[in-house]
């Protein structure tokens, strides 16, 4: 069990800024504040909002990937880089060699403590992303986004109870009724007609598995 009282991490959000507007910005802020409450970080909602707004005004038009780190005392650090285009989909993904632990709290909150993700990603350095699964054999998420599986005409995404980060685009699509939560054992992968990697920065990217 990871000690969630540890001090050496910050809360993290990665946002897409397009011509001065943050994609799903409100959802990112709400998720950050929920994590701040859980970890007892001292964070002002207005300070986060003001920092994001002011930062957006310093950047020219176009698409930017904005990384926001917030410390335990509420200090906001913002960085940016241009959003680079992806190759034509479908992009290749791989299944992680080893499972994750569903009750690892750092899987359900977005922070700078990403050891589990980094280790799984290192096993497959040549693919777009790596698909995680827990000790019960249930699919969870990619290392940098959620997964959507098309099965028998339905678009499904793993339930949060399997141990994963509830992404902002994932939440948006669930609220729209475009995808639905389900417990998805890894054995469903050969039956899936299509797979997507999703997050608020990249949107919905079709992927194809290798060595699964």
N, C-alpha and C positions, 0 to 999 in steps of 0.2 A: 504494500500500500504506500503510495506517495504521500509524504507529509505536506498537506496543503497549508500549513502554517509557516512554511519556509519563506524567507524574506527576499530571496535573490531572483525575483522575476517581476515583470511588469505586465499589465494588461495590454493586449495588442488588437488592433483592428486594421485591416487593409481595405481601402476603399477605392472605387473608380471615380475619378473626377473627369467629367466631360463638359468642356466649355463652361466651367464654373459651377456645375451642378454635380453633387455627389449622388451616385446611384444607390438607392435604398439607404440614404444617409440616416434617416430616423431609426431604421431597424438596427443599424450598426451602433448608434448611440444607446438605444434601449438595451441591446445585448451587453455593451460595455458596462452600463450602470448596474445591470443585474449581476454581472460578475464582481463588480466593485462591492456590492452589498454582501455577496457570498464571502469574499475574501477580506472584508472589513477595510477596504481601501477608502481613503478620504478623497472623494471626487465630487466636484461640482458639475452638474449637468450644464449649467450656463457657461462655465469656463471651457468645457469641451466643445460646446457648440460655437462659442465665440472664437476659439482657436481654429477650428475647422473653417469657419467663414472667413476669418482674416487671412488664413493661409491660401485659400482658394483665390482670393483677390490678388495675390502676388504672382500667380501663374498665368501664362498666356493661354489662349484657347487651345483646344486639342484634347487628347485623352492622356490622362496621367494616372499612374498607380501611386496612391498616397498611403504611406505607412504611419500609423499613429500608435505611439507607445505612451502609456500613462502609468506613472509611478505610484507607489503606495501612498504618497503624500499629495497626489493630485497633479504633479508636474506633467505637462503634455509636451511630447516631442514629436514633431512631424517631419517626415522626409518624403521625397517624391522621385519618380523616374518615369520616363516616357513608357507608355504601354506598347510593347513590341507585338507585332502580329504573330499569330500562330501559323504553323504549316496547315495545309488543307486537311480537314478531317476525313475519315476517322483517324485519331491519334492512338498510338499503341500504349497500353497500360499493362501492368503485371500484378499478380497477386503476391502479397507479402509472404515471405518464407515462414514467419513465426506469428502467432496471435498476439493481440493486445489484451490487456486486462480491462474488462468492461467497467469496473469501479474505480479506474484511475481518473481522478477528478480533473487532471490536466487534459483529458480527452474531451471533456464537456464544457470547458471554458477556454477561450482563446487567449493565450499568454505567450510570453517569450520563452517559456520552458517547453521546448519542443524536442526533447531527447528521443522520445518514442518515435515521433514522425521521422526525425533525421536518421535514426538507425534503420528503420524499415525502408526508407528511400535509398539509403546507401547500398542496399542489396541489389537494386536494379537501377543503376545510374544512367542507363541509356534509353529509358522509356519516358513518356510524358509524365506519368504519375504512377503511384503504387497503391493498390487497393488493400485496405486493412480488413481484418476479421478478428473476432474475439475468441476466447477459450471455449465457448459453446459452439463454435463453428459458424457464427452469424456474421454476415457482412456488416461493416460499419460505415466506412467513408474512405475517400482518398486522403493523401497526406496534406493536400491543399484545397480540397473541395469535397462536396457530397457526391453521391452516386445516385443515378436514376436508372432503373431496370425496366425494360418493357417485357412483360410476361402476359401472354394470352390477350394482348390488346390493351392491357392496363399498364400505366406508368407508376412504378412503385419506388419508394426510397426507404432505407432501413429506419426502424424506429429508434428514437433517442435512448430507449431503455437498453439497446444493445451496446451503448457506450460510444458516443460520437458527439461532435460539435454540431449544434443546430445552426446551419448556415443561414444567412439572411435571404439569399435567393430561394433556398429550400423552403423557408418559412413563407415567403411570398407565393410560391407556386402551390403550396399546401392550402393557403388561404384562398387562392383562386380556384381550387378544386382541380388543378391540372395534374397534380401528383398526389399519391396517398401513401401514408406510412404502413409498413408491414415488417414483421420479422422475416428476414431473408437469409436462409442458410446458404452457405457458399455453394452448395450443390445446385442452386438454381442457375448458376452462370451458363452452363452448357445449353439450357433451355431458353435463355433470354434471346429475343429477336433483335434487340438493340440495347446499347448502353450509352449513358451520357455522364460526363463529368460536369458538375455545375458549381459555380460560385458567382458572387456579385460582380467580380472583376472581369471574368471571362464569359459569363453568360452560360449557355448550354452548349457543350462541345461533345459531339459524338466521338466515342472511343471504341477501340476493339482490343480484346485481351490477347495476350500471348502467354503460353506456358501455363494455362489454367486447367 
